């Protein structure tokens, strides 16, 4: 049976995600490592801009979502509203093509694939083209037809069936069997044959597009990943430099306030028992008293840095763990400045968010917030 203190604590976590009591058990923004993780995870590698064919957002989407399989193939045509089941490389009907084919024959191949419900497969993109333009080109051909075929960009299928000339028909059968023929658009003829390769039965053309995966690997090998990582991390401060701007305190003052909250609706446990009643007033300091001292300061002001360290020493002497929170840092120096600060304070430095500032009622800097019995105290200090 949960104790009353447990119930109240649980109620707090449900109705007050940013409560002062919860703040004692969290690291605001998970400090530097969390920010770095956020900065890096939000960036697709910048090899999209490298010669000979810069890629665009369409490629990013392919990297993130794939095409329903575990391999890097990409659907670039067909009925987008009804894509059908995820493609298989073992069982199916494929028509392999290349833009080396004369346009008339290329269009005939697309139309035939659509009629046969076969999938058109390309090995890579045009030399000097980006992926977005290539997809637009393929879809442009499809729009000229009454029915556009499903189309894949899948170099692995080219490798699997050893396609070195186009057009080539391949029918994959259960049990890892297949039959194929080059230069002939006739699945009905192929259907009558047992598994096997039936050679060349008409005009064929070389595959002019480079293997898409090999091209990706080639470009990725040219990247200075260390430089890209540093660029991504440094760019965080340009993308997220919306620091909290607060005035500087002109005198030392201290005020106390009641952090209590009022529950806005009944909260029940999964078993139906009432956890917290609507209108109930809960004081976090009575449930989980604030143990730490939170020191807020502007890290671009030397006087505030000096005062923050002084306050920190006083709190340490009183046995209170200290959390340093900067309202802003030097965006030009970014991580270098943050590293300097952490070295100067000898501990992590977090960043102030607007929501946290409002919750703690921070009006001027530097400031100190700490527990004071059933109340919280907010002290403002004139900088050194």
Secondary structure, 3 states (H helix, E strand, C coil): CCCHHHHHHHHHHHHCCCCHHHHCCCCHHHHHHHHHHHHHHCCCCHHHHCCCCCCCHHHHHHHHHCCCCCCCCEEEECCCCCCCCCCCCCCEEEEECCCCCCHHHHHHHHHHHHHCCCEEEECCCCCCCCHHHHHHHHHHHHHCCCCCCCEEECHHHHHHCCCCEECEEEEEECCCEEEEEECCCCHHHHHCCCCEEEEECCCCEECCCCCHHHHHHHHHHCCCHHHHHHHHHHHHHHHCCCCCCCEECCCCEEEEECCCEECCCCEECCCCCEEECCCCEECHHHHCCCCCEEEEECCCCHHHHHHHHHHHHHHHHCCCCEEEEECCCCCCCHHHHHHHHHHHHCCCEEECCHHHHHHCCCCEECEEEEEECCEEEEEECCCC
